[in-house]
Amino acid sequence: MAVPVVPLPLPLTKLMYLNVVVVALIKKILLIFSPDTVAGLLWEAPIKVKFSLVILIPEPLLLKVFEPN
């Protein structure tokens, strides 16, 4: 019997992608101000801390980012 492939729910996929975008953007912004200290701390931050940044973003904004007109 074939094992059914269950894809990730779309919102979860969006969150995972947006997580990467948000972290990269924050790193770029912090590099402008303090490349040695703040960006270094963010780079060393655990995955949980980085992922929690995404949860603060409201769902309508997510839809706007991933479904442009």
C-alpha angles and dihedrals in degrees: 000000000000117000110235115240111231111200121214114266110264096241090054091050089050091050092050092050094043090049090063092046094048094047092048091049093049090049091053092049093048092048088062092057106033118357096178105046116021099034089045090054092048091049090055094045115118120256091250092061092049093047093049089063089066095053089063091063112093121239096244088059090051090053090049092053097047101035107048119183 
